[in-house]
Amino acid sequence: MFFNNKVIFINKSDEKDDFFCKICKYPLISKDDFSLNKEFNCCHNCYLKFIECRKKDWENGWRPTKEDLSNYLKERKQNSEKIIKI
């Protein structure tokens, strides 16, 4: 018996899914990550940190400063390392 191990993906939609957050560059993992990515171009963690309390400002073009983003990424990396050690 012969099996063809070639897989062909057929995508009939024009939508492209991103698999990484545009703010923190972490991979999108949960359903919340993907749904918030469609609406706000970010993961759930970035939404909670930067957008939830500033929805109107975000819609008007506000984005976190490089310094705020750098501090957030350091904090997130430290928290990830703590989880990995457990």
PDB file of N, CA, C and O in Angstrom:
ATOM      1  N   MET A   1       0.845  -1.171   0.000  1.00  0.00           N
ATOM      2  CA  MET A   1       0.000   0.000   0.000  1.00  0.00           C
ATOM      3  C   MET A   1       0.894   1.239   0.000  1.00  0.00           C
ATOM      4  O   MET A   1       1.940   1.255   0.649  1.00  0.00           O
ATOM      5  N   PHE A   2       0.486   2.259  -0.719  1.00  0.00           N
ATOM      6  CA  PHE A   2       1.270   3.477  -0.868  1.00  0.00           C
ATOM      7  C   PHE A   2       0.508   4.658  -0.274  1.00  0.00           C
ATOM      8  O   PHE A   2      -0.681   4.845  -0.531  1.00  0.00           O
ATOM      9  N   PHE A   3       1.229   5.458   0.534  1.00  0.00           N
ATOM     10  CA  PHE A   3       0.663   6.679   1.095  1.00  0.00           C
ATOM     11  C   PHE A   3       1.456   7.866   0.605  1.00  0.00           C
ATOM     12  O   PHE A   3       2.686   7.837   0.589  1.00  0.00           O
ATOM     13  N   ASN A   4       0.771   8.889   0.213  1.00  0.00           N
ATOM     14  CA  ASN A   4       1.413  10.128  -0.193  1.00  0.00           C
ATOM     15  C   ASN A   4       1.502  11.014   1.046  1.00  0.00           C
ATOM     16  O   ASN A   4       0.474  11.420   1.589  1.00  0.00           O
ATOM     17  N   ASN A   5       2.696  11.312   1.490  1.00  0.00           N
ATOM     18  CA  ASN A   5       2.857  12.108   2.705  1.00  0.00           C
ATOM     19  C   ASN A   5       2.874  13.607   2.442  1.00  0.00           C
ATOM     20  O   ASN A   5       3.243  14.381   3.325  1.00  0.00           O
ATOM     21  N   LYS A   6       2.495  14.016   1.288  1.00  0.00           N
ATOM     22  CA  LYS A   6       2.426  15.436   0.953  1.00  0.00           C
ATOM     23  C   LYS A   6       1.092  15.990   1.421  1.00  0.00           C
ATOM     24  O   LYS A   6       0.039  15.444   1.094  1.00  0.00           O
ATOM     25  N   VAL A   7       1.133  17.084   2.193  1.00  0.00           N
ATOM     26  CA  VAL A   7      -0.076  17.714   2.709  1.00  0.00           C
ATOM     27  C   VAL A   7      -0.290  19.029   1.971  1.00  0.00           C
ATOM     28  O   VAL A   7       0.627  19.838   1.829  1.00  0.00           O
ATOM     29  N   ILE A   8      -1.487  19.217   1.517  1.00  0.00           N
ATOM     30  CA  ILE A   8      -1.825  20.449   0.799  1.00  0.00           C
ATOM     31  C   ILE A   8      -2.879  21.194   1.608  1.00  0.00           C
ATOM     32  O   ILE A   8      -3.932  20.640   1.924  1.00  0.00           O
ATOM     33  N   PHE A   9      -2.592  22.459   1.943  1.00  0.00           N
ATOM     34  CA  PHE A   9      -3.532  23.306   2.668  1.00  0.00           C
ATOM     35  C   PHE A   9      -4.253  24.201   1.676  1.00  0.00           C
ATOM     36  O   PHE A   9      -3.628  24.867   0.851  1.00  0.00           O
ATOM     37  N   ILE A  10      -5.549  24.206   1.767  1.00  0.00           N
ATOM     38  CA  ILE A  10      -6.356  25.059   0.900  1.00  0.00           C
ATOM     39  C   ILE A  10      -7.069  26.076   1.777  1.00  0.00           C
ATOM     40  O   ILE A  10      -7.888  25.723   2.626  1.00  0.00           O
ATOM     41  N   ASN A  11      -6.748  27.331   1.561  1.00  0.00           N
ATOM     42  CA  ASN A  11      -7.357  28.408   2.331  1.00  0.00           C
ATOM     43  C   ASN A  11      -8.173  29.263   1.376  1.00  0.00           C
ATOM     44  O   ASN A  11      -7.620  29.943   0.512  1.00  0.00           O
ATOM     45  N   LYS A  12      -9.480  29.224   1.533  1.00  0.00           N
ATOM     46  CA  LYS A  12     -10.352  29.962   0.622  1.00  0.00           C
ATOM     47  C   LYS A  12     -10.643  31.375   1.088  1.00  0.00           C
ATOM     48  O   LYS A  12     -11.301  32.137   0.379  1.00  0.00           O
ATOM     49  N   SER A  13     -10.166  31.737   2.266  1.00  0.00           N
ATOM     50  CA  SER A  13     -10.403  33.093   2.748  1.00  0.00           C
ATOM     51  C   SER A  13      -9.174  33.961   2.458  1.00  0.00           C
ATOM     52  O   SER A  13      -8.058  33.462   2.311  1.00  0.00           O
ATOM     53  N   ASP A  14      -9.410  35.243   2.381  1.00  0.00           N
ATOM     54  CA  ASP A  14      -8.319  36.181   2.135  1.00  0.00           C
ATOM     55  C   ASP A  14      -7.663  36.628   3.429  1.00  0.00           C
ATOM     56  O   ASP A  14      -6.640  37.312   3.398  1.00  0.00           O
ATOM     57  N   GLU A  15      -8.243  36.247   4.583  1.00  0.00           N
ATOM     58  CA  GLU A  15      -7.708  36.677   5.869  1.00  0.00           C
ATOM     59  C   GLU A  15      -6.430  35.909   6.194  1.00  0.00           C
ATOM     60  O   GLU A  15      -6.337  34.699   5.989  1.00  0.00           O
ATOM     61  N   LYS A  16      -5.474  36.632   6.692  1.00  0.00           N
ATOM     62  CA  LYS A  16      -4.224  36.030   7.146  1.00  0.00           C
ATOM     63  C   LYS A  16      -4.194  36.111   8.659  1.00  0.00           C
ATOM     64  O   LYS A  16      -4.396  37.183   9.230  1.00  0.00           O
ATOM     65  N   ASP A  17      -3.945  34.994   9.309  1.00  0.00           N
ATOM     66  CA  ASP A  17      -3.823  34.991  10.761  1.00  0.00           C
ATOM     67  C   ASP A  17      -2.389  35.296  11.151  1.00  0.00           C
ATOM     68  O   ASP A  17      -1.442  34.742  10.592  1.00  0.00           O
ATOM     69  N   ASP A  18      -2.250  36.180  12.114  1.00  0.00           N
ATOM     70  CA  ASP A  18      -0.950  36.418  12.713  1.00  0.00           C
ATOM     71  C   ASP A  18      -0.852  35.510  13.923  1.00  0.00           C
ATOM     72  O   ASP A  18      -1.847  35.268  14.607  1.00  0.00           O
ATOM     73  N   PHE A  19       0.316  35.018  14.181  1.00  0.00           N
ATOM     74  CA  PHE A  19       0.495  34.128  15.317  1.00  0.00           C
ATOM     75  C   PHE A  19       1.353  34.763  16.403  1.00  0.00           C
ATOM     76  O   PHE A  19       1.726  34.100  17.371  1.00  0.00           O
ATOM     77  N   PHE A  20       1.668  36.049  16.244  1.00  0.00           N
ATOM     78  CA  PHE A  20       2.472  36.759  17.227  1.00  0.00           C
ATOM     79  C   PHE A  20       1.842  38.118  17.498  1.00  0.00           C
ATOM     80  O   PHE A  20       1.307  38.766  16.599  1.00  0.00           O
ATOM     81  N   CYS A  21       1.919  38.532  18.758  1.00  0.00           N
ATOM     82  CA  CYS A  21       1.403  39.835  19.162  1.00  0.00           C
ATOM     83  C   CYS A  21       2.248  40.938  18.522  1.00  0.00           C
ATOM     84  O   CYS A  21       3.477  40.859  18.520  1.00  0.00           O
ATOM     85  N   LYS A  22       1.602  41.944  17.990  1.00  0.00           N
ATOM     86  CA  LYS A  22       2.334  43.047  17.354  1.00  0.00           C
ATOM     87  C   LYS A  22       3.018  43.953  18.373  1.00  0.00           C
ATOM     88  O   LYS A  22       3.925  44.703  18.013  1.00  0.00           O
ATOM     89  N   ILE A  23       2.599  43.898  19.637  1.00  0.00           N
ATOM     90  CA  ILE A  23       3.197  44.751  20.661  1.00  0.00           C
ATOM     91  C   ILE A  23       4.378  44.062  21.333  1.00  0.00           C
ATOM     92  O   ILE A  23       5.491  44.588  21.339  1.00  0.00           O
ATOM     93  N   CYS A  24       4.132  42.878  21.901  1.00  0.00           N
ATOM     94  CA  CYS A  24       5.179  42.217  22.689  1.00  0.00           C
ATOM     95  C   CYS A  24       5.942  41.148  21.907  1.00  0.00           C
ATOM     96  O   CYS A  24       6.996  40.693  22.353  1.00  0.00           O
ATOM     97  N   LYS A  25       5.424  40.745  20.754  1.00  0.00           N
ATOM     98  CA  LYS A  25       6.043  39.725  19.893  1.00  0.00           C
ATOM     99  C   LYS A  25       5.976  38.317  20.482  1.00  0.00           C
ATOM    100  O   LYS A  25       6.605  37.403  19.948  1.00  0.00           O
ATOM    101  N   TYR A  26       5.230  38.121  21.566  1.00  0.00           N
ATOM    102  CA  TYR A  26       5.017  36.780  22.112  1.00  0.00           C
ATOM    103  C   TYR A  26       3.999  36.055  21.226  1.00  0.00           C
ATOM    104  O   TYR A  26       3.178  36.707  20.580  1.00  0.00           O
ATOM    105  N   PRO A  27       4.039  34.722  21.183  1.00  0.00           N
ATOM    106  CA  PRO A  27       3.062  33.993  20.362  1.00  0.00           C
ATOM    107  C   PRO A  27       1.655  34.078  20.946  1.00  0.00           C
ATOM    108  O   PRO A  27       1.466  34.137  22.161  1.00  0.00           O
ATOM    109  N   LEU A  28       0.686  34.083  20.052  1.00  0.00           N
ATOM    110  CA  LEU A  28      -0.714  34.048  20.464  1.00  0.00           C
ATOM    111  C   LEU A  28      -1.043  32.601  20.803  1.00  0.00           C
ATOM    112  O   LEU A  28      -0.789  31.699  20.005  1.00  0.00           O
ATOM    113  N   ILE A  29      -1.608  32.377  21.987  1.00  0.00           N
ATOM    114  CA  ILE A  29      -1.830  31.013  22.447  1.00  0.00           C
ATOM    115  C   ILE A  29      -3.310  30.716  22.671  1.00  0.00           C
ATOM    116  O   ILE A  29      -3.824  29.707  22.189  1.00  0.00           O
ATOM    117  N   SER A  30      -3.975  31.569  23.381  1.00  0.00           N
ATOM    118  CA  SER A  30      -5.356  31.287  23.792  1.00  0.00           C
ATOM    119  C   SER A  30      -6.370  31.855  22.795  1.00  0.00           C
ATOM    120  O   SER A  30      -6.039  32.622  21.891  1.00  0.00           O
ATOM    121  N   LYS A  31      -7.605  31.443  23.004  1.00  0.00           N
ATOM    122  CA  LYS A  31      -8.702  31.974  22.198  1.00  0.00           C
ATOM    123  C   LYS A  31      -8.819  33.482  22.406  1.00  0.00           C
ATOM    124  O   LYS A  31      -9.083  34.228  21.463  1.00  0.00           O
ATOM    125  N   ASP A  32      -8.620  33.924  23.652  1.00  0.00           N
ATOM    126  CA  ASP A  32      -8.661  35.367  23.943  1.00  0.00           C
ATOM    127  C   ASP A  32      -7.584  36.113  23.163  1.00  0.00           C
ATOM    128  O   ASP A  32      -7.829  37.201  22.641  1.00  0.00           O
ATOM    129  N   ASP A  33      -6.393  35.527  23.086  1.00  0.00           N
ATOM    130  CA  ASP A  33      -5.308  36.154  22.321  1.00  0.00           C
ATOM    131  C   ASP A  33      -5.734  36.382  20.875  1.00  0.00           C
ATOM    132  O   ASP A  33      -5.552  37.475  20.339  1.00  0.00           O
ATOM    133  N   PHE A  34      -6.300  35.359  20.243  1.00  0.00           N
ATOM    134  CA  PHE A  34      -6.672  35.472  18.835  1.00  0.00           C
ATOM    135  C   PHE A  34      -7.845  36.431  18.623  1.00  0.00           C
ATOM    136  O   PHE A  34      -7.856  37.183  17.649  1.00  0.00           O
ATOM    137  N   SER A  35      -8.823  36.415  19.517  1.00  0.00           N
ATOM    138  CA  SER A  35      -9.962  37.324  19.338  1.00  0.00           C
ATOM    139  C   SER A  35      -9.546  38.778  19.559  1.00  0.00           C
ATOM    140  O   SER A  35      -9.983  39.663  18.824  1.00  0.00           O
ATOM    141  N   LEU A  36      -8.708  39.030  20.561  1.00  0.00           N
ATOM    142  CA  LEU A  36      -8.243  40.404  20.795  1.00  0.00           C
ATOM    143  C   LEU A  36      -7.273  40.847  19.709  1.00  0.00           C
ATOM    144  O   LEU A  36      -7.197  42.034  19.393  1.00  0.00           O
ATOM    145  N   ASN A  37      -6.538  39.910  19.140  1.00  0.00           N
ATOM    146  CA  ASN A  37      -5.633  40.254  18.044  1.00  0.00           C
ATOM    147  C   ASN A  37      -6.412  40.754  16.829  1.00  0.00           C
ATOM    148  O   ASN A  37      -5.964  41.663  16.131  1.00  0.00           O
ATOM    149  N   LYS A  38      -7.576  40.159  16.580  1.00  0.00           N
ATOM    150  CA  LYS A  38      -8.388  40.609  15.445  1.00  0.00           C
ATOM    151  C   LYS A  38      -8.919  42.025  15.668  1.00  0.00           C
ATOM    152  O   LYS A  38      -9.018  42.816  14.729  1.00  0.00           O
ATOM    153  N   GLU A  39      -9.258  42.335  16.914  1.00  0.00           N
ATOM    154  CA  GLU A  39      -9.853  43.643  17.203  1.00  0.00           C
ATOM    155  C   GLU A  39      -8.822  44.726  17.493  1.00  0.00           C
ATOM    156  O   GLU A  39      -8.966  45.858  17.032  1.00  0.00           O
ATOM    157  N   PHE A  40      -7.764  44.383  18.269  1.00  0.00           N
ATOM    158  CA  PHE A  40      -6.814  45.398  18.724  1.00  0.00           C
ATOM    159  C   PHE A  40      -5.368  45.154  18.288  1.00  0.00           C
ATOM    160  O   PHE A  40      -4.481  45.932  18.637  1.00  0.00           O
ATOM    161  N   ASN A  41      -5.124  44.094  17.537  1.00  0.00           N
ATOM    162  CA  ASN A  41      -3.766  43.743  17.098  1.00  0.00           C
ATOM    163  C   ASN A  41      -2.811  43.509  18.269  1.00  0.00           C
ATOM    164  O   ASN A  41      -1.671  43.974  18.255  1.00  0.00           O
ATOM    165  N   CYS A  42      -3.289  42.787  19.279  1.00  0.00           N
ATOM    166  CA  CYS A  42      -2.439  42.472  20.423  1.00  0.00           C
ATOM    167  C   CYS A  42      -2.937  41.222  21.133  1.00  0.00           C
ATOM    168  O   CYS A  42      -4.048  40.754  20.884  1.00  0.00           O
ATOM    169  N   CYS A  43      -2.106  40.689  22.016  1.00  0.00           N
ATOM    170  CA  CYS A  43      -2.492  39.518  22.808  1.00  0.00           C
ATOM    171  C   CYS A  43      -3.317  39.955  24.025  1.00  0.00           C
ATOM    172  O   CYS A  43      -3.499  41.146  24.276  1.00  0.00           O
ATOM    173  N   HIS A  44      -3.800  38.982  24.758  1.00  0.00           N
ATOM    174  CA  HIS A  44      -4.631  39.261  25.931  1.00  0.00           C
ATOM    175  C   HIS A  44      -3.856  40.014  27.004  1.00  0.00           C
ATOM    176  O   HIS A  44      -4.390  40.940  27.614  1.00  0.00           O
ATOM    177  N   ASN A  45      -2.596  39.628  27.245  1.00  0.00           N
ATOM    178  CA  ASN A  45      -1.789  40.317  28.265  1.00  0.00           C
ATOM    179  C   ASN A  45      -1.565  41.788  27.915  1.00  0.00           C
ATOM    180  O   ASN A  45      -1.703  42.658  28.775  1.00  0.00           O
ATOM    181  N   CYS A  46      -1.226  42.066  26.672  1.00  0.00           N
ATOM    182  CA  CYS A  46      -1.020  43.458  26.255  1.00  0.00           C
ATOM    183  C   CYS A  46      -2.322  44.242  26.312  1.00  0.00           C
ATOM    184  O   CYS A  46      -2.327  45.426  26.647  1.00  0.00           O
ATOM    185  N   TYR A  47      -3.424  43.580  25.984  1.00  0.00           N
ATOM    186  CA  TYR A  47      -4.726  44.236  26.087  1.00  0.00           C
ATOM    187  C   TYR A  47      -4.994  44.679  27.527  1.00  0.00           C
ATOM    188  O   TYR A  47      -5.398  45.814  27.778  1.00  0.00           O
ATOM    189  N   LEU A  48      -4.758  43.757  28.469  1.00  0.00           N
ATOM    190  CA  LEU A  48      -4.996  44.091  29.876  1.00  0.00           C
ATOM    191  C   LEU A  48      -4.068  45.198  30.353  1.00  0.00           C
ATOM    192  O   LEU A  48      -4.480  46.066  31.123  1.00  0.00           O
ATOM    193  N   LYS A  49      -2.828  45.174  29.906  1.00  0.00           N
ATOM    194  CA  LYS A  49      -1.835  46.144  30.373  1.00  0.00           C
ATOM    195  C   LYS A  49      -2.032  47.529  29.747  1.00  0.00           C
ATOM    196  O   LYS A  49      -1.971  48.537  30.450  1.00  0.00           O
ATOM    197  N   PHE A  50      -2.262  47.585  28.450  1.00  0.00           N
ATOM    198  CA  PHE A  50      -2.233  48.867  27.747  1.00  0.00           C
ATOM    199  C   PHE A  50      -3.584  49.374  27.243  1.00  0.00           C
ATOM    200  O   PHE A  50      -3.772  50.585  27.131  1.00  0.00           O
ATOM    201  N   ILE A  51      -4.510  48.501  26.942  1.00  0.00           N
ATOM    202  CA  ILE A  51      -5.703  48.939  26.216  1.00  0.00           C
ATOM    203  C   ILE A  51      -6.955  49.023  27.072  1.00  0.00           C
ATOM    204  O   ILE A  51      -7.734  49.965  26.931  1.00  0.00           O
ATOM    205  N   GLU A  52      -7.160  48.065  27.948  1.00  0.00           N
ATOM    206  CA  GLU A  52      -8.426  47.974  28.673  1.00  0.00           C
ATOM    207  C   GLU A  52      -8.810  49.285  29.350  1.00  0.00           C
ATOM    208  O   GLU A  52      -9.968  49.697  29.289  1.00  0.00           O
ATOM    209  N   CYS A  53      -7.859  49.933  29.986  1.00  0.00           N
ATOM    210  CA  CYS A  53      -8.174  51.186  30.692  1.00  0.00           C
ATOM    211  C   CYS A  53      -8.098  52.415  29.774  1.00  0.00           C
ATOM    212  O   CYS A  53      -8.415  53.524  30.205  1.00  0.00           O
ATOM    213  N   ARG A  54      -7.683  52.230  28.522  1.00  0.00           N
ATOM    214  CA  ARG A  54      -7.517  53.370  27.599  1.00  0.00           C
ATOM    215  C   ARG A  54      -8.133  53.092  26.233  1.00  0.00           C
ATOM    216  O   ARG A  54      -7.554  53.467  25.214  1.00  0.00           O
ATOM    217  N   LYS A  55      -9.272  52.456  26.190  1.00  0.00           N
ATOM    218  CA  LYS A  55      -9.862  52.077  24.902  1.00  0.00           C
ATOM    219  C   LYS A  55     -10.053  53.270  23.971  1.00  0.00           C
ATOM    220  O   LYS A  55      -9.716  53.198  22.790  1.00  0.00           O
ATOM    221  N   LYS A  56     -10.584  54.348  24.491  1.00  0.00           N
ATOM    222  CA  LYS A  56     -10.820  55.523  23.637  1.00  0.00           C
ATOM    223  C   LYS A  56      -9.502  56.110  23.135  1.00  0.00           C
ATOM    224  O   LYS A  56      -9.381  56.476  21.966  1.00  0.00           O
ATOM    225  N   ASP A  57      -8.511  56.196  24.034  1.00  0.00           N
ATOM    226  CA  ASP A  57      -7.201  56.703  23.620  1.00  0.00           C
ATOM    227  C   ASP A  57      -6.576  55.787  22.570  1.00  0.00           C
ATOM    228  O   ASP A  57      -5.974  56.257  21.605  1.00  0.00           O
ATOM    229  N   TRP A  58      -6.725  54.478  22.766  1.00  0.00           N
ATOM    230  CA  TRP A  58      -6.166  53.512  21.814  1.00  0.00           C
ATOM    231  C   TRP A  58      -6.809  53.686  20.441  1.00  0.00           C
ATOM    232  O   TRP A  58      -6.123  53.689  19.419  1.00  0.00           O
ATOM    233  N   GLU A  59      -8.117  53.828  20.431  1.00  0.00           N
ATOM    234  CA  GLU A  59      -8.835  54.029  19.169  1.00  0.00           C
ATOM    235  C   GLU A  59      -8.435  55.339  18.499  1.00  0.00           C
ATOM    236  O   GLU A  59      -8.513  55.464  17.277  1.00  0.00           O
ATOM    237  N   ASN A  60      -8.007  56.314  19.300  1.00  0.00           N
ATOM    238  CA  ASN A  60      -7.563  57.598  18.750  1.00  0.00           C
ATOM    239  C   ASN A  60      -6.080  57.610  18.393  1.00  0.00           C
ATOM    240  O   ASN A  60      -5.546  58.650  18.010  1.00  0.00           O
ATOM    241  N   GLY A  61      -5.410  56.461  18.516  1.00  0.00           N
ATOM    242  CA  GLY A  61      -4.027  56.370  18.054  1.00  0.00           C
ATOM    243  C   GLY A  61      -2.965  56.299  19.128  1.00  0.00           C
ATOM    244  O   GLY A  61      -1.780  56.217  18.804  1.00  0.00           O
ATOM    245  N   TRP A  62      -3.348  56.328  20.402  1.00  0.00           N
ATOM    246  CA  TRP A  62      -2.351  56.253  21.467  1.00  0.00           C
ATOM    247  C   TRP A  62      -1.689  54.882  21.454  1.00  0.00           C
ATOM    248  O   TRP A  62      -2.361  53.870  21.257  1.00  0.00           O
ATOM    249  N   ARG A  63      -0.372  54.842  21.661  1.00  0.00           N
ATOM    250  CA  ARG A  63       0.380  53.603  21.799  1.00  0.00           C
ATOM    251  C   ARG A  63       1.386  53.789  22.929  1.00  0.00           C
ATOM    252  O   ARG A  63       1.781  54.919  23.216  1.00  0.00           O
ATOM    253  N   PRO A  64       1.809  52.700  23.580  1.00  0.00           N
ATOM    254  CA  PRO A  64       2.765  52.827  24.685  1.00  0.00           C
ATOM    255  C   PRO A  64       4.113  53.350  24.181  1.00  0.00           C
ATOM    256  O   PRO A  64       4.508  53.086  23.045  1.00  0.00           O
ATOM    257  N   THR A  65       4.810  54.094  25.040  1.00  0.00           N
ATOM    258  CA  THR A  65       6.131  54.597  24.672  1.00  0.00           C
ATOM    259  C   THR A  65       7.115  53.438  24.631  1.00  0.00           C
ATOM    260  O   THR A  65       6.838  52.360  25.157  1.00  0.00           O
ATOM    261  N   LYS A  66       8.250  53.659  24.012  1.00  0.00           N
ATOM    262  CA  LYS A  66       9.284  52.623  23.958  1.00  0.00           C
ATOM    263  C   LYS A  66       9.754  52.241  25.351  1.00  0.00           C
ATOM    264  O   LYS A  66      10.036  51.074  25.621  1.00  0.00           O
ATOM    265  N   GLU A  67       9.839  53.226  26.233  1.00  0.00           N
ATOM    266  CA  GLU A  67      10.274  52.956  27.601  1.00  0.00           C
ATOM    267  C   GLU A  67       9.243  52.113  28.350  1.00  0.00           C
ATOM    268  O   GLU A  67       9.608  51.159  29.038  1.00  0.00           O
ATOM    269  N   ASP A  68       7.963  52.454  28.223  1.00  0.00           N
ATOM    270  CA  ASP A  68       6.898  51.665  28.857  1.00  0.00           C
ATOM    271  C   ASP A  68       6.892  50.233  28.328  1.00  0.00           C
ATOM    272  O   ASP A  68       6.748  49.277  29.089  1.00  0.00           O
ATOM    273  N   LEU A  69       7.049  50.105  27.031  1.00  0.00           N
ATOM    274  CA  LEU A  69       7.058  48.787  26.414  1.00  0.00           C
ATOM    275  C   LEU A  69       8.273  47.974  26.864  1.00  0.00           C
ATOM    276  O   LEU A  69       8.156  46.777  27.129  1.00  0.00           O
ATOM    277  N   SER A  70       9.417  48.611  26.949  1.00  0.00           N
ATOM    278  CA  SER A  70      10.632  47.942  27.407  1.00  0.00           C
ATOM    279  C   SER A  70      10.486  47.444  28.841  1.00  0.00           C
ATOM    280  O   SER A  70      10.857  46.311  29.148  1.00  0.00           O
ATOM    281  N   ASN A  71       9.948  48.286  29.717  1.00  0.00           N
ATOM    282  CA  ASN A  71       9.718  47.888  31.107  1.00  0.00           C
ATOM    283  C   ASN A  71       8.721  46.732  31.203  1.00  0.00           C
ATOM    284  O   ASN A  71       8.901  45.810  31.997  1.00  0.00           O
ATOM    285  N   TYR A  72       7.680  46.794  30.393  1.00  0.00           N
ATOM    286  CA  TYR A  72       6.674  45.735  30.381  1.00  0.00           C
ATOM    287  C   TYR A  72       7.280  44.408  29.919  1.00  0.00           C
ATOM    288  O   TYR A  72       7.006  43.360  30.503  1.00  0.00           O
ATOM    289  N   LEU A  73       8.099  44.456  28.877  1.00  0.00           N
ATOM    290  CA  LEU A  73       8.711  43.229  28.362  1.00  0.00           C
ATOM    291  C   LEU A  73       9.687  42.621  29.368  1.00  0.00           C
ATOM    292  O   LEU A  73       9.767  41.399  29.495  1.00  0.00           O
ATOM    293  N   LYS A  74      10.423  43.461  30.078  1.00  0.00           N
ATOM    294  CA  LYS A  74      11.311  42.951  31.133  1.00  0.00           C
ATOM    295  C   LYS A  74      10.501  42.263  32.226  1.00  0.00           C
ATOM    296  O   LYS A  74      10.847  41.172  32.677  1.00  0.00           O
ATOM    297  N   GLU A  75       9.432  42.907  32.638  1.00  0.00           N
ATOM    298  CA  GLU A  75       8.557  42.347  33.682  1.00  0.00           C
ATOM    299  C   GLU A  75       7.937  41.030  33.213  1.00  0.00           C
ATOM    300  O   GLU A  75       7.878  40.065  33.974  1.00  0.00           O
ATOM    301  N   ARG A  76       7.483  40.992  31.984  1.00  0.00           N
ATOM    302  CA  ARG A  76       6.858  39.778  31.458  1.00  0.00           C
ATOM    303  C   ARG A  76       7.874  38.644  31.332  1.00  0.00           C
ATOM    304  O   ARG A  76       7.554  37.486  31.603  1.00  0.00           O
ATOM    305  N   LYS A  77       9.085  38.974  30.925  1.00  0.00           N
ATOM    306  CA  LYS A  77      10.132  37.959  30.810  1.00  0.00           C
ATOM    307  C   LYS A  77      10.474  37.390  32.192  1.00  0.00           C
ATOM    308  O   LYS A  77      10.643  36.181  32.344  1.00  0.00           O
ATOM    309  N   GLN A  78      10.573  38.261  33.190  1.00  0.00           N
ATOM    310  CA  GLN A  78      10.863  37.795  34.548  1.00  0.00           C
ATOM    311  C   GLN A  78       9.755  36.882  35.056  1.00  0.00           C
ATOM    312  O   GLN A  78      10.039  35.862  35.685  1.00  0.00           O
ATOM    313  N   ASN A  79       8.515  37.224  34.798  1.00  0.00           N
ATOM    314  CA  ASN A  79       7.403  36.393  35.237  1.00  0.00           C
ATOM    315  C   ASN A  79       7.410  35.046  34.508  1.00  0.00           C
ATOM    316  O   ASN A  79       7.095  34.016  35.103  1.00  0.00           O
ATOM    317  N   SER A  80       7.764  35.053  33.238  1.00  0.00           N
ATOM    318  CA  SER A  80       7.832  33.798  32.483  1.00  0.00           C
ATOM    319  C   SER A  80       8.933  32.906  33.020  1.00  0.00           C
ATOM    320  O   SER A  80       8.752  31.692  33.117  1.00  0.00           O
ATOM    321  N   GLU A  81      10.073  33.488  33.371  1.00  0.00           N
ATOM    322  CA  GLU A  81      11.180  32.704  33.905  1.00  0.00           C
ATOM    323  C   GLU A  81      10.815  32.080  35.249  1.00  0.00           C
ATOM    324  O   GLU A  81      11.218  30.955  35.545  1.00  0.00           O
ATOM    325  N   LYS A  82      10.050  32.816  36.065  1.00  0.00           N
ATOM    326  CA  LYS A  82       9.612  32.278  37.351  1.00  0.00           C
ATOM    327  C   LYS A  82       8.683  31.093  37.152  1.00  0.00           C
ATOM    328  O   LYS A  82       8.767  30.110  37.889  1.00  0.00           O
ATOM    329  N   ILE A  83       7.807  31.172  36.176  1.00  0.00           N
ATOM    330  CA  ILE A  83       6.882  30.074  35.909  1.00  0.00           C
ATOM    331  C   ILE A  83       7.639  28.853  35.410  1.00  0.00           C
ATOM    332  O   ILE A  83       7.332  27.727  35.802  1.00  0.00           O
ATOM    333  N   ILE A  84       8.616  29.067  34.556  1.00  0.00           N
ATOM    334  CA  ILE A  84       9.384  27.954  34.003  1.00  0.00           C
ATOM    335  C   ILE A  84      10.158  27.231  35.105  1.00  0.00           C
ATOM    336  O   ILE A  84      10.306  26.010  35.051  1.00  0.00           O
ATOM    337  N   LYS A  85      10.654  27.963  36.104  1.00  0.00           N
ATOM    338  CA  LYS A  85      11.414  27.354  37.186  1.00  0.00           C
ATOM    339  C   LYS A  85      10.546  26.489  38.098  1.00  0.00           C
ATOM    340  O   LYS A  85      11.048  25.574  38.750  1.00  0.00           O
ATOM    341  N   ILE A  86       9.271  26.772  38.145  1.00  0.00           N
ATOM    342  CA  ILE A  86       8.374  26.001  39.004  1.00  0.00           C
ATOM    343  C   ILE A  86       8.259  24.652  38.400  1.00  0.00           C
ATOM    344  O   ILE A  86       7.553  23.796  38.932  1.00  0.00           O
TER     345      ILE A  86
END
